[in-house]
């Protein structure tokens, strides 16, 4: 090893890509389910996306506000 380099330095010549340039979020996370789908399912198979009810979830605050608004109107109407 060259005397000018520290022992903790990585020899870049040993790798095709400098390992220091790869960040944690760029490494592929392969789970068992993904590996099974990749290896055993047909090539044209597309993983189905679960259906979500996000539209109702996003509208909840509007419905709550409308409920309280109607309650206030009813209370004001009951004043004699």
Long-range contacts (C-beta under 8 A, 24 or more apart in sequence): none
